[in-house]
Amino acid sequence: MKTGLYFRLAQTGIRRSRRTYLPYFFTCVGMTAMFYIIASLASSPSLTDMAGGRTLSSILGFGTFVMALFAVIFLFYTNSFLIRRRKKEFGLYNILGMSKKHIAFVLLWETLITYVASLTGGLFFGILLSKAAELCLVNLTRGTVRYDLSVSPFAISMTAVLFGAVFFLILLSGLWQIRLNNPVALLRSENAGEKPPRANYLLGVGGAVLLAAAYWMAITVADPIQAITEFFVAVMLVIVATFLLFIAGSVMLCRLLQKNKAYYYRPAHFVSVSSMAFRMKRNGAGLASICILATMVLVTLTGSGCLYFGVEDSLRTRYPTEFVITAQFDGTDALEDTESISMLEGALDRALARAGCEAKNRIALHRVVYPTLSAESLLTGQPEKAPTEDRFFRLHLIPLADYAALAGSETLSEHELLLYSDGRPYPADTIVLGGETFSVKRVLDSFPLAEEADDRNPIPTLYLVVGGRGRCGALAQADYLERVRQGRADPERDGGVNGDWVCAFDTGASSQTQAALTEELRESLGSLDDAFSASIISRAANRSEFLTLYGGLFFLGLLLSIAFSCATVLIIYYKQLSEGLEDQARFDIMKKVGMTARDIRKSVNSQMLTVFFLPLAAAVLHLCFAFPMLHQLLQLFDLKNLPLLLTTAGICVGGFALLYVLVYRSTSNAYFRIVSGAKDRI
Amino acid sequence: MQLLEVRQLQKIYRTRLGGQQVEALHSVSFSVEKGEYVAIMGESGSGKTTLLNILAALDKPTAGSVRLEGRDLSSVKESAMTAFRRDNLGFVFQEFNLLDTFTLEDNILLPLVLGGRSHADMQRRLESVCRELGLLPLLKKYPYEVSGGQKQRAAVARAIITNPAILLADEPTGALDSHSTDDLLRLFGQINESGQTILMVTHSVKAASHARRVLFIRDGEVFHQLYRGEATDVQFYQRISDTLTVLAGGGTQA
């Protein structure tokens, strides 16, 4: 019977404050549904069947984690808003004779009702929409579609447990707040006298300095590796700086404006500047959250969207030619093994003919590939340094004949060589190789097939063109033996020096034909002699893997952006609601003191516009400064297309701004409805 | 010349659906001369607040007219009304109605800022008004930092800083303790002596006993009025009290 009473009290409590409770409830449902969708996809069997499905599942697994973290923070945030408004009601109960224990029961019931309702609703929508989400994902990754509706018991239990824990924590924090307060304070908590905001110059200036540091880091980033290491530091700095600036910096600015009497004591500025200082103090944290959420949406969407839409670009960068065939011979003698080479070429031609395509831009060369240990001191003939102080290079030796056939005739004397370094500094103008000293005749601007190499490797590659195939091999062998003697190399560990024959070509054929050709090549090259081992790298064969990876990332980016956007909308809604309720009384007074309704509306409108669009403007600014870093990070995914990045960012900003404006319009109407409820009497 | 002339004021409220009619004011006529200090008394529901709203031009009468310095309030255009109110009328409310986002100084300056005065002019007026009201040490404080009496004093300063033709006060002592009430009433007497016309609506016999004249309103009409004459506060208090007793007993006009 008593339990029934608490239940009813909880029920009516929720119903009476539905204007604030309903959005909270929807958030809970949305968060639950979203979490269920990601969790069920991560463990979905149809995913693991896909090419690269493993990667996809681990991406989504990471997404589950992010989503959970976000749900905890966000539900806490919204709930704290609710509790603030409910305190008065609890104070009333307390005065009417309910002990804090009884109020705790009411709160317990309330939390339970919310939990059960939002879990039911969330799972309902989650299960309903998970198929749609899966189809969307499969479509993005261009996988094959399965049309069975699956329910994942594992994901359901995970969702139930996670949100159970979240609501338990929310309950605890609510109980804690009630414990802390006495009834009169509870009754009055909503309009407790507020101290005027003081400008905290230390925090304000600190925020500005941190932001400048983060921006400096972002624009001076030089290479992708640095971008990775500095990205999270910069993100943290920006988050802290945003909070500091919105909370302290804005009040500081208002205070400075107030000190300027000629500016401040004007009808247009007087009310707006002083109430802005208050508004900022109260809403600084909320505005900073909106700003950071908006930045997250923009960066996530821009990054993942750009990656997904630039997948062809990435493929082209990573695999500049459609096919690369590498035949690796044991030892260097094979450099002169013309018989094997012509066998290879024959097999290649046959495969091409069978697949019905023609090789274009076909290039081939021999090379000697050193294991990744060539140290600077040895190359320059300097006295040996300890391995930790020495710079390491990968070394490719290319015979002059092969180079000349591709790049035009070139003559080299016996102790001259041509050098190409992939964009990074090279050791010296003279290079010591196999005991002989070579002078660098010319530093080349480009080198055939150099782009095919994986330039994400932090160890730079040196390409050296030396006269004569036989001499190339002999030099390498001599040099390598010397290193083995010095204990700087070990054939058992690094595989020793090898001779390669590399051939690359395009076909311009459709992706099906290319896939067929890949199969043909595997077959005909695999059946050859084992004097060498041949490997085939095909752009087409890598496309599906790229699509799975990038499509998965984009999908996750989309889902998270939706979640972040919902959060933004909700925070805005609550902000407008609470400000409307606060401003109601203020409006009333201003009318009485001699401000026309139009003046008030004008002043409030301009304030709201500033306060409202400040976070968006700051988010766009953050995005702009994040650009150099994003650009570097995307290069890790072989995407160097700056115009695409700019376009994607532009579209994201445009779309988000549109959403923001719509939300602004609808919530500001709610605000004015509340405010114009102010009574028109003396 | 009469400063304020109220003639045959009638106010009828209609419920929204147009069914019930409530007559808040039946026929109110009185006038106030420059430099007078008038209190209007009456029970709740007697029409005091309606009357004050009409005098403040916040509400329109159904019939009758209000003239301030010979100018009919209904002739002032809606768009000019706010400025008119700001320049000619000063208000003191029961609940102070100070903005918590402003210091007392800024609260007091608000009407001047809205009127677009120069900053030097503002400072000059602020200085003289606040010296008179003893507010100078409190100017930089925020409303939440000062007592109710001090808040009401700031509200009075805000009301008289524009040199209004008439100061309208609605239960100004309603939210004050007895000590602050005495203070405020003394203050009202003081500013009245310096020439400010005051019209105060109140429940409190004590507040009314400080005025020079008291009007009693019942059932939407001016039922009776008392002049202080040469009476002391205490004697006047007694006379008001007696009148209220008669009124409550439902007696006819004395």
Interface residues (C-beta under 8 A of the other chain):
Chain A: G193 E194 K195 P196 K261 A262 Y265 R266 P267 F270 S274 S275 A277 F278 R586 D588 I589 M590 K592 V593 G594 M595 T596 D599 D680 R681 I682
Chain B: T49 L52 N53 A56 L58 D59 S79 T82 A83 R85 R86 F91 F93 N97 L98 L99 D100 T101 F102 T103 D106 L109 L110 P111 V113 L114 G115 G116 H119 M122 Y142 Y144 R158 L168 D170
